[in-house]
Amino acid sequence: MIIGELKNKVDKLWEMFWTGGLTNPLDVIEQITYLMFIRDLDEMDNTRKKDNLMLGQSYTSIFSDKENLKWSILRDKSAETMYQIMQGEIFPFIKTLHSDNGSTYAKYMEDAIFKIPTPRLLEQIITALDEIYALIEKQPDRKDVRGDLYEYMLSRLTTAGTNGQFRTPRHIIRMMVELLDLQPHDVIVDPSCGTGGFLVSAGEYLKEKYLDEIFYNKDAKAHYDNRMFTGYDMDRTMLRIGAMNMMTHGIQNPHIVYNDSLSDQNRDSSKYTKILANPPFKGSLDYDIVSTDLTRLVKTKKTELLFLALFLRMLKNGGHCASIVPDGVLFGSSKAHVDIRKEIIENHRLEAIISMPSGVFKPYAGVSTAVIIFTKTSAGGTDKVWFYDMKSDGYSLDDKRTQLDNNDIPDIIARFGNLVDEVNRKRTEQSFLVPKEEIVGNAYDLSINKYKKSVYVEETYPHPKEILAEINVMEQKIQTGLKELEAMLDE
């Protein structure tokens, strides 16, 4: 968590952009991402130079004949000179790095656009960034602090995007990650990754739970850095931000690429062991641009249904998925809605439906959603489905989202990890199991209200004559009061 002096400096940096004319949060984060990358280039080049000297090997700097482009030299220039070099030389330079340098960072900077409007503002921003880095250097775990810093900046994205995209709350992401019980050998994908929140949380979970198994094993660490995490998105700004977010959290070479997940451009099949996602809800696509593999399974234009079909295709047999879905997916009566639910229940293993309150995504949206968890088997296996009625996610359900003491998430994780104890729970409780046969008999309806039973408490009310008598007494008091008021006016 970013607190104290570091938080204040980040807030001041943000304010510099705001007062300087860049008010779009995405633009601000994007420009900060570019500048962090440019600064990191200098540090990485110096580190590689030192490493090669220690090994007695030659090293050709990426700044050969371009020493003036280094951050350490640039920051000592005048504001005007700094601005001219940044706009006219450095940004063209970083666009050419990917083919020569092979740097993961460079791959995401090929179409970078410099938007800082004035030399004075650039000078202030560079000074502020240096101060922030200086504070990070003093922290005992610099990588974690840098990751937290980037997460804090991402929290400033308070406006919803298009096509139903909005930032998934970090604690909901963490809940889903824990429910999937990730392992060091997993291959994880988010086909609509945005800022990379699910993949970052997955990496942090694995770091916490399997530190020795991953980080002290050469092959496991190489898998973690290069092959474990894949993210697709169609917004290049989000790709840059998502990649930087992962790299600042210590994942060296995340596979974050431009890909229209629902089109023929995405050929992934039986490739991943885990899927974590919050795909766009409100999109409606033309059949022509959707992969025929998906429309063959579910004939629809609705993205929320197409993504479920995609998850089934992308998972290996035995692979698990946890995805957020709008409530309509659970009870929609169209042929496409029923078909996708039937496919998951009959041909794979549906494990859980966690119903979430509509305020979870405020202030972005007030949609009612659920988390669906299933395993691809291609051979059935659904026996009983676990339902949980989340009442609180630990925050108030209004736009302020104030932190509360009540929080169902720990209970959800604990109960899902011990489903044996759920067998005897009654339908009036917060969680319970429903046999597959009952769900099939209800046209594969997965809405929790279809199966949950309410407890009715008998209330005793006064007899109508008693109520009428009370009304008459009140009426008499009103008439007396009116007469007293009239008398006062006549005086």
C-alpha positions as CSV (number, residue, x, y, z in Angstrom):
1,M,0.0,0.0,0.0
2,I,1.2,3.5,-0.9
3,I,1.1,5.7,2.2
4,G,2.8,8.7,3.7
5,E,5.4,10.8,1.8
6,L,5.4,8.5,-1.2
7,K,1.6,8.7,-1.6
8,N,1.8,12.5,-1.3
9,K,4.5,12.7,-4.0
10,V,2.4,10.5,-6.4
11,D,-0.6,12.7,-5.8
12,K,1.4,15.8,-6.5
13,L,2.7,14.3,-9.7
14,W,-0.9,13.5,-10.8
15,E,-1.8,17.1,-10.0
16,M,1.0,18.4,-12.2
17,F,-0.6,16.6,-15.2
18,W,-4.0,17.8,-14.3
19,T,-3.1,21.4,-13.9
20,G,-0.9,21.2,-17.0
21,G,-3.9,20.2,-19.2
22,L,-3.8,16.4,-19.3
23,T,-7.0,15.5,-17.5
24,N,-7.8,12.0,-19.0
25,P,-6.5,9.5,-16.4
26,L,-5.5,7.1,-19.2
27,D,-3.3,9.7,-20.8
28,V,-1.7,10.5,-17.5
29,I,-0.9,6.9,-16.7
30,E,0.3,6.3,-20.3
31,Q,2.7,9.3,-20.2
32,I,4.0,8.2,-16.8
33,T,4.5,4.7,-18.2
34,Y,6.6,6.1,-21.1
35,L,8.8,8.2,-18.7
36,M,9.3,5.2,-16.3
37,F,10.3,3.1,-19.3
38,I,12.8,5.8,-20.5
39,R,14.3,6.0,-17.0
40,D,14.5,2.2,-16.7
41,L,16.3,2.0,-20.0
42,D,19.2,4.0,-18.5
43,E,19.3,1.8,-15.4
44,M,19.0,-1.5,-17.4
45,D,21.8,-0.5,-19.7
46,N,24.1,0.4,-16.8
47,T,23.3,-2.9,-15.1
48,R,24.0,-5.0,-18.2
49,K,27.3,-3.1,-18.8
50,K,28.4,-3.9,-15.2
51,D,27.4,-7.5,-15.5
52,N,29.4,-8.0,-18.7
53,L,32.4,-6.3,-17.3
54,M,32.4,-8.7,-14.3
55,L,32.2,-11.6,-16.7
56,G,34.9,-10.2,-19.0
57,Q,32.6,-9.9,-21.9
58,S,32.1,-7.0,-24.3
59,Y,28.9,-5.0,-24.3
60,T,27.5,-2.6,-26.9
61,S,25.3,0.0,-25.2
62,I,21.9,0.8,-26.7
63,F,23.0,4.4,-26.2
64,S,26.1,4.1,-28.4
65,D,26.5,7.6,-30.0
66,K,23.3,8.6,-28.2
67,E,24.5,9.4,-24.7
68,N,22.4,12.5,-24.6
69,L,19.3,10.4,-24.6
70,K,20.0,8.9,-21.2
71,W,17.8,9.9,-18.4
72,S,20.7,10.6,-16.1
73,I,22.1,13.2,-18.6
74,L,18.7,14.5,-19.9
75,R,17.5,15.6,-16.4
76,D,20.4,18.0,-16.0
77,K,19.5,19.9,-19.2
78,S,17.4,23.1,-19.3
79,A,13.7,22.8,-19.7
80,E,13.7,23.9,-23.3
81,T,16.6,21.6,-24.3
82,M,15.0,18.7,-22.3
83,Y,11.7,19.1,-24.1
84,Q,13.3,19.3,-27.6
85,I,15.4,16.1,-27.0
86,M,12.4,14.2,-25.5
87,Q,10.0,15.1,-28.3
88,G,12.5,15.1,-31.2
89,E,14.9,12.3,-30.3
90,I,13.9,10.1,-27.4
91,F,10.4,9.2,-28.4
92,P,11.5,8.3,-32.0
93,F,14.4,6.3,-30.4
94,I,12.2,4.2,-28.2
95,K,9.9,3.3,-31.1
96,T,12.9,1.6,-32.9
97,L,14.2,-0.4,-29.9
98,H,12.1,-3.5,-30.1
99,S,13.7,-5.0,-33.2
100,D,17.2,-4.2,-32.1
101,N,17.0,-4.6,-28.4
102,G,14.5,-7.4,-27.9
103,S,13.4,-5.7,-24.6
104,T,10.0,-6.6,-23.3
105,Y,9.5,-3.0,-22.4
106,A,10.4,-1.8,-25.9
107,K,7.8,-4.0,-27.5
108,Y,5.0,-1.9,-26.0
109,M,6.5,1.4,-26.8
110,E,6.5,1.1,-30.6
111,D,3.6,3.5,-31.1
112,A,4.3,5.8,-28.2
113,I,3.0,9.4,-28.5
114,F,4.5,12.3,-26.5
115,K,1.6,14.4,-25.1
116,I,3.2,16.6,-22.4
117,P,2.4,20.1,-23.6
118,T,5.1,22.4,-22.3
119,P,8.9,22.3,-21.4
120,R,8.2,23.6,-17.9
121,L,5.7,20.8,-17.1
122,L,8.1,18.1,-18.4
123,E,10.8,19.5,-16.2
124,Q,8.5,19.4,-13.1
125,I,7.4,15.8,-14.0
126,I,11.0,14.5,-14.4
127,T,12.0,16.1,-11.1
128,A,9.0,14.6,-9.4
129,L,9.6,11.1,-10.8
130,D,13.3,11.2,-9.6
131,E,12.0,12.1,-6.1
132,I,9.6,9.2,-6.2
133,Y,12.3,6.7,-7.3
134,A,14.6,8.0,-4.6
135,L,11.9,7.2,-2.0
136,I,11.4,3.7,-3.5
137,E,15.2,3.1,-3.3
138,K,14.9,3.5,0.4
139,Q,12.3,0.8,0.8
140,P,13.3,-2.7,1.9
141,D,11.5,-4.4,-0.9
142,R,11.7,-2.0,-3.9
143,K,9.9,-4.3,-6.4
144,D,6.8,-4.6,-4.2
145,V,6.7,-0.8,-3.5
146,R,7.0,-0.1,-7.2
147,G,4.2,-2.5,-8.0
148,D,2.0,-0.9,-5.3
149,L,2.8,2.5,-6.8
150,Y,1.6,1.4,-10.2
151,E,-1.5,-0.1,-8.7
152,Y,-2.2,3.1,-6.8
153,M,-2.0,5.0,-10.1
154,L,-4.3,2.6,-11.7
155,S,-6.8,3.2,-8.9
156,R,-7.2,6.7,-10.3
157,L,-9.0,5.2,-13.4
158,T,-12.4,6.1,-12.0
159,T,-14.4,6.3,-15.3
160,A,-15.9,3.3,-17.0
161,G,-14.7,2.4,-20.5
162,T,-16.7,1.4,-23.5
163,N,-18.3,-2.0,-24.3
164,G,-18.9,-2.7,-20.6
165,Q,-15.3,-2.5,-19.6
166,F,-14.5,-1.3,-16.1
167,R,-11.9,-1.9,-13.5
168,T,-12.5,-5.0,-11.4
169,P,-12.0,-4.3,-7.6
170,R,-8.7,-5.7,-6.4
171,H,-10.3,-7.7,-3.5
172,I,-12.8,-9.4,-5.9
173,I,-9.8,-10.4,-8.2
174,R,-7.9,-11.8,-5.2
175,M,-11.0,-13.8,-4.1
176,M,-11.2,-15.4,-7.6
177,V,-7.5,-16.1,-7.6
178,E,-7.7,-17.9,-4.3
179,L,-10.7,-19.9,-5.3
180,L,-8.8,-21.3,-8.3
181,D,-5.9,-22.5,-6.0
182,L,-3.1,-21.6,-8.6
183,Q,0.0,-23.9,-8.8
184,P,3.6,-23.2,-9.9
185,H,3.1,-25.2,-13.1
186,D,0.0,-23.4,-14.3
187,V,-0.4,-21.6,-17.6
188,I,-2.8,-18.7,-17.0
189,V,-4.6,-16.4,-19.4
190,D,-7.0,-13.5,-19.2
191,P,-8.4,-13.0,-22.7
192,S,-9.6,-9.4,-21.9
193,C,-6.8,-8.4,-19.6
194,G,-7.1,-4.6,-19.6
195,T,-4.7,-3.2,-17.0
196,G,-3.6,-6.8,-16.1
197,G,-5.2,-6.9,-12.7
198,F,-6.0,-10.6,-12.7
199,L,-2.6,-11.6,-13.9
200,V,-0.8,-9.4,-11.4
201,S,-2.9,-10.8,-8.6
202,A,-2.2,-14.3,-9.8
203,G,1.6,-13.6,-9.8
204,E,1.4,-12.1,-6.3
205,Y,-0.5,-15.1,-4.9
206,L,2.0,-17.5,-6.4
207,K,4.9,-15.5,-5.0
208,E,3.3,-15.6,-1.5
209,K,2.4,-19.3,-1.5
210,Y,5.2,-20.9,-3.5
211,L,8.2,-18.5,-3.0
212,D,10.8,-21.3,-2.6
213,E,9.3,-23.6,-5.3
214,I,9.3,-20.8,-8.0
215,F,12.0,-18.3,-7.1
216,Y,14.7,-20.7,-6.0
217,N,14.2,-23.1,-9.0
218,K,15.7,-22.0,-12.3
219,D,13.2,-23.7,-14.6
220,A,10.2,-22.7,-12.5
221,K,11.4,-19.1,-12.4
222,A,11.9,-19.1,-16.2
223,H,8.3,-20.4,-16.5
224,Y,7.0,-17.7,-14.2
225,D,8.8,-14.9,-16.0
226,N,8.2,-16.0,-19.6
227,R,5.4,-18.5,-20.2
228,M,3.0,-18.6,-17.2
229,F,1.0,-15.4,-17.9
230,T,-0.8,-14.4,-21.1
231,G,-3.1,-11.4,-21.6
232,Y,-5.0,-10.3,-24.7
233,D,-6.7,-6.9,-25.3
234,M,-7.7,-4.7,-28.3
235,D,-6.8,-1.4,-26.7
236,R,-3.1,-0.6,-27.2
237,T,-3.1,1.9,-24.3
238,M,-4.4,-0.9,-22.0
239,L,-1.7,-3.3,-23.3
240,R,1.0,-0.8,-22.5
241,I,-0.4,-0.2,-19.0
242,G,-1.1,-3.8,-18.4
243,A,2.4,-4.9,-19.4
244,M,4.1,-2.2,-17.3
245,N,1.9,-3.2,-14.4
246,M,3.0,-6.8,-14.6
247,M,6.7,-5.9,-15.0
248,T,6.6,-3.5,-12.1
249,H,5.3,-6.5,-10.1
250,G,8.4,-8.5,-11.0
251,I,7.2,-10.6,-14.0
252,Q,10.0,-10.0,-16.4
253,N,8.5,-11.0,-19.8
254,P,4.7,-11.2,-19.7
255,H,3.0,-12.2,-22.9
256,I,0.6,-9.2,-23.2
257,V,-0.4,-8.8,-26.8
258,Y,-2.9,-7.2,-29.1
259,N,-5.5,-9.9,-30.0
260,D,-9.2,-9.9,-30.8
261,S,-10.0,-12.8,-28.5
262,L,-13.4,-13.7,-30.1
263,S,-12.2,-13.5,-33.7
264,D,-10.3,-16.0,-35.9
265,Q,-7.2,-14.0,-35.0
266,N,-7.2,-16.0,-31.7
267,R,-6.4,-19.6,-32.5
268,D,-5.7,-20.7,-28.9
269,S,-7.2,-24.1,-28.2
270,S,-6.6,-26.5,-25.2
271,K,-3.6,-24.4,-24.2
272,Y,-4.2,-23.0,-20.6
273,T,-4.7,-24.6,-17.2
274,K,-6.4,-21.5,-15.6
275,I,-8.5,-18.7,-16.9
276,L,-9.3,-15.6,-14.8
277,A,-11.5,-13.0,-16.5
278,N,-14.0,-10.2,-16.3
279,P,-14.9,-10.0,-20.0
280,P,-16.9,-7.1,-21.6
281,F,-20.6,-7.5,-20.9
282,K,-22.5,-5.1,-23.2
283,G,-20.9,-5.8,-26.6
284,S,-22.8,-7.2,-29.5
285,L,-20.7,-8.4,-32.4
286,D,-21.3,-9.2,-36.0
287,Y,-21.3,-12.9,-36.8
288,D,-18.8,-12.2,-39.5
289,I,-16.0,-11.2,-37.1
290,V,-16.6,-14.0,-34.5
291,S,-14.7,-17.2,-34.8
292,T,-16.8,-19.9,-36.3
293,D,-15.6,-22.3,-33.6
294,L,-17.5,-20.2,-31.1
295,T,-20.7,-19.6,-33.0
296,R,-20.9,-23.3,-33.7
297,L,-21.2,-23.9,-30.0
298,V,-23.4,-20.9,-29.2
299,K,-25.2,-18.9,-32.0
300,T,-25.3,-15.4,-30.6
301,K,-23.9,-11.9,-30.9
302,K,-23.6,-11.4,-27.1
303,T,-20.0,-11.1,-25.9
304,E,-20.7,-12.5,-22.4
305,L,-21.9,-15.8,-23.9
306,L,-19.2,-15.9,-26.6
307,F,-16.5,-15.5,-24.0
308,L,-17.8,-18.5,-22.0
309,A,-17.6,-20.6,-25.2
310,L,-14.1,-19.2,-25.8
311,F,-13.0,-20.2,-22.3
312,L,-14.1,-23.8,-23.0
313,R,-12.0,-23.8,-26.2
314,M,-8.9,-22.2,-24.6
315,L,-8.7,-24.5,-21.6
316,K,-6.9,-27.8,-21.5
317,N,-8.9,-30.7,-20.2
318,G,-8.8,-30.5,-16.4
319,G,-8.3,-26.7,-16.6
320,H,-10.3,-24.4,-14.4
321,C,-12.0,-21.0,-15.1
322,A,-13.3,-18.3,-12.7
323,S,-15.1,-15.5,-14.6
324,I,-17.4,-12.7,-13.7
325,V,-20.7,-12.8,-15.6
326,P,-23.8,-10.6,-15.6
327,D,-26.8,-12.1,-13.9
328,G,-28.6,-12.4,-17.3
329,V,-26.2,-15.2,-18.3
330,L,-27.5,-17.3,-15.4
331,F,-31.2,-17.1,-16.1
332,G,-31.6,-15.8,-19.7
333,S,-34.2,-17.8,-21.6
334,S,-33.0,-17.4,-25.1
335,K,-31.7,-20.5,-26.9
336,A,-28.1,-19.2,-26.8
337,H,-28.3,-18.6,-23.0
338,V,-29.7,-22.1,-22.4
339,D,-27.2,-23.7,-24.8
340,I,-24.1,-22.4,-23.1
341,R,-25.3,-23.3,-19.6
342,K,-26.3,-26.7,-20.8
343,E,-22.9,-27.2,-22.5
344,I,-21.0,-26.3,-19.3
345,I,-23.3,-28.5,-17.1
346,E,-23.6,-31.5,-19.3
347,N,-20.3,-31.7,-21.0
348,H,-18.0,-30.3,-18.4
349,R,-18.1,-29.8,-14.6
350,L,-19.9,-26.7,-13.2
351,E,-18.7,-26.2,-9.7
352,A,-19.9,-22.9,-8.2
353,I,-22.1,-19.8,-8.7
354,I,-21.2,-16.9,-6.3
355,S,-23.9,-14.2,-6.5
356,M,-22.5,-10.7,-5.8
357,P,-24.5,-7.6,-4.8
358,S,-25.0,-5.0,-7.5
359,G,-22.9,-2.4,-5.7
360,V,-19.6,-4.3,-6.0
361,F,-18.7,-2.4,-9.2
362,K,-19.7,1.1,-8.1
363,P,-18.9,3.8,-8.9
364,Y,-18.3,2.4,-12.4
365,A,-21.6,0.5,-12.7
366,G,-24.5,-0.9,-10.8
367,V,-24.8,-4.2,-12.6
368,S,-25.7,-7.4,-10.9
369,T,-23.1,-10.0,-11.4
370,A,-21.9,-13.4,-10.3
371,V,-18.7,-15.4,-10.4
372,I,-19.0,-18.7,-12.3
373,I,-16.4,-21.4,-11.6
374,F,-16.1,-24.5,-13.8
375,T,-13.7,-27.2,-15.0
376,K,-13.3,-28.3,-18.6
377,T,-13.6,-32.1,-18.8
378,S,-15.2,-32.7,-22.2
379,A,-16.8,-35.7,-20.5
380,G,-19.3,-34.2,-18.1
381,G,-18.9,-34.5,-14.3
382,T,-21.4,-32.0,-12.9
383,D,-22.9,-33.5,-9.8
384,K,-23.9,-30.8,-7.4
385,V,-23.4,-27.0,-7.9
386,W,-22.4,-24.8,-5.0
387,F,-24.3,-21.5,-4.6
388,Y,-23.2,-18.7,-2.3
389,D,-25.2,-15.5,-1.7
390,M,-22.7,-12.8,-1.1
391,K,-24.2,-10.0,1.1
392,S,-21.1,-7.9,1.6
393,D,-17.7,-7.7,0.0
394,G,-16.3,-5.7,2.8
395,Y,-17.3,-2.3,1.5
396,S,-20.5,-0.2,1.4
397,L,-22.5,-0.7,-1.7
398,D,-22.9,2.9,-2.6
399,D,-20.7,5.1,-4.7
400,K,-18.4,5.9,-1.8
401,R,-17.5,2.2,-1.2
402,T,-16.5,2.8,2.4
403,Q,-14.7,-0.1,4.1
404,L,-16.8,-2.1,6.5
405,D,-16.2,-4.8,9.2
406,N,-18.7,-7.2,7.5
407,N,-17.0,-9.2,4.7
408,D,-18.2,-12.5,3.2
409,I,-15.1,-13.1,1.1
410,P,-13.1,-15.0,3.7
411,D,-16.2,-17.2,4.4
412,I,-16.6,-17.8,0.6
413,I,-13.0,-19.0,0.3
414,A,-13.2,-21.2,3.4
415,R,-16.5,-22.9,2.5
416,F,-15.5,-23.5,-1.2
417,G,-12.3,-25.2,0.1
418,N,-14.3,-27.6,2.2
419,L,-17.5,-28.5,0.2
420,V,-17.9,-31.7,2.3
421,D,-19.4,-29.5,5.1
422,E,-21.8,-27.9,2.6
423,V,-23.8,-31.1,2.0
424,N,-26.2,-30.7,4.9
425,R,-26.7,-26.9,4.6
426,K,-30.3,-25.8,4.2
427,R,-31.5,-23.6,1.3
428,T,-32.3,-20.9,3.8
429,E,-28.5,-20.5,4.6
430,Q,-26.1,-18.3,2.8
431,S,-24.6,-21.2,0.8
432,F,-25.9,-24.6,-0.2
433,L,-25.5,-27.3,-2.8
434,V,-28.0,-28.0,-5.6
435,P,-28.2,-31.4,-7.4
436,K,-27.6,-31.3,-11.2
437,E,-31.0,-33.0,-11.8
438,E,-32.8,-30.1,-10.2
439,I,-31.0,-27.6,-12.3
440,V,-31.7,-29.5,-15.5
441,G,-35.4,-29.6,-14.5
442,N,-35.3,-25.8,-14.2
443,A,-34.1,-25.4,-17.8
444,Y,-30.5,-25.0,-16.6
445,D,-31.4,-21.9,-14.7
446,L,-28.5,-20.9,-12.4
447,S,-29.9,-17.8,-10.6
448,I,-29.6,-18.3,-6.9
449,N,-33.1,-17.1,-6.2
450,K,-34.4,-20.1,-8.1
451,Y,-33.1,-22.4,-5.4
452,K,-32.8,-20.2,-2.2
453,K,-35.6,-20.4,0.3
454,S,-36.5,-17.5,2.5
455,V,-37.3,-17.7,6.2
456,Y,-40.7,-16.0,6.9
457,V,-41.2,-14.7,10.4
458,E,-44.8,-14.3,11.5
459,E,-45.5,-10.7,12.5
460,T,-48.4,-9.7,14.9
461,Y,-50.2,-6.5,13.9
462,P,-52.9,-4.5,15.9
463,H,-56.5,-5.1,15.1
464,P,-57.9,-2.7,12.4
465,K,-60.2,-1.2,15.0
466,E,-57.2,-0.3,17.2
467,I,-55.5,1.4,14.3
468,L,-58.7,3.4,13.4
469,A,-58.9,4.5,17.1
470,E,-55.3,5.8,17.0
471,I,-56.1,7.6,13.7
472,N,-59.2,9.2,15.3
473,V,-57.1,10.5,18.3
474,M,-54.5,12.0,15.9
475,E,-57.3,13.6,13.8
476,Q,-58.8,15.2,17.0
477,K,-55.4,16.6,17.9
478,I,-55.0,18.0,14.4
479,Q,-58.5,19.7,14.6
480,T,-57.7,21.1,18.0
481,G,-54.5,22.5,16.7
482,L,-56.1,24.1,13.7
483,K,-58.8,25.8,15.9
484,E,-56.0,27.2,18.1
485,L,-54.2,28.5,15.1
486,E,-57.3,30.2,13.7
487,A,-58.0,31.9,17.1
488,M,-54.4,33.3,17.1
489,L,-55.0,34.7,13.6
490,D,-58.2,36.4,14.6
491,E,-56.6,38.3,17.5
